[in-house]
Amino acid sequence: MARRRVLFRCDNVGGVGFGHFVRCLNLARAVRSVDPRCEVAFRGAYDAFATEALRRHALEWRDAAPIGQSGSDVADEMAELSAFDIVVLDSYRLTQAGLDAAKGRGFRLAVFDDSQQYDLSGADLAICFRAGVENRATGARRQALGIGYLVVPPELRGIRIRNLAAPPAGVRNILLFLGGGGIDDALLARVVDAVSLPGVSVNYLTRDGRPVVDNRHAVARAVRADMDGMYAAADLVVSGGGLLKYESAYCGIPNACLALTPLQEEDTRALAARDLTLDLGPMHLFDAARVRNALSGLASSPRALAAQRHAFALMLDTDSPRRLADAILSL
């Protein structure tokens, strides 16, 4: 059987595209685990964080202008993509024109589409692991939809198994991360203070690990691609509503969300309805007292914590990364 070649076309530069890059990295690792002979590469605009992650996992990459901002000729871009058997596109800056240009080019085309904004007719696979999208019509030839296709790094599997098997415990350590692009330092400082519950330590992530608040109970940490150590130490996670809330749920860690975008608000509500997170409301309506009270209520309620743990065990699949890798490799 011929060796398969899979290309991930995504970006991560200046914090833009962080979640898209991380999930592509997770999927690339899953693909290579399923088929070690598969040649996996990345193409895009990558900052030092991304290139270090790619280097750590021995993944090849090629530099390119960011998706949707390329001034290069479409023919040149397609020539690069056509050297591969399967191309995975992932960017909220992807345009319909760019997507259409990639259809029918001789490679199998898989597209992450979180917001159902594209005409995917002619694409080979539509990917979206948001909750509640399982029956969505995409127009693609095949679909990998819903949290049964959640892709996470392999290091989290052991954390999930350990946490779901352990007896319920109290909340002593909170992990806070509000997205790869970051938010205003002053607002982040207010959030750190709001989540600093009595008797609880807080680790909050910033791009470079630089502290934004003078709080002896809160420690700034640099964003890392390998989050397993952070997850292993966390009893409660507060996220900005993106990939982190899914990874927390997979790990069996109670979590809450301050959504940063309208799409994340919608997604958070869907997860909260299934007890997979606690909805703290949108960031643009942030109220420190309300957030503190809601988190305190979750952290001090064995019933609420147990409801999330039950949902994590019932609705998330330990082997979902392999399921999505199989879907990619079967194209």
Secondary structure, 3 states (H helix, E strand, C coil): CCCCEEEEECCEECCECHHHHHHHHHHHHHHHHHCCCCEEEEEECECHHHHHHHHHCCCEEEECCCCCCCCCCHHHHHHHHCCCCEEEECCCCCCHHHHHHHCCCCCEEEEECCCCCCCCCCCCEEEECCCCCCCCCCCCCEEEECHHHCCCCCHHHHHHHHHHHCCCCCCCEEEEECCCCCCCHHHHHHHHHHHCCCCCEEEEEECCCCCCCCCCCEEEEECCCCCHHHHHHCCEEEECCCHHHHHHHHCCCCEEEEECCHHHHHHHHHHHCCCCCEEEEEHHHCCHHHHHHHHHHHHCCHHHHHHHHHHHHHHCCCCHHHHHHHHHHCC
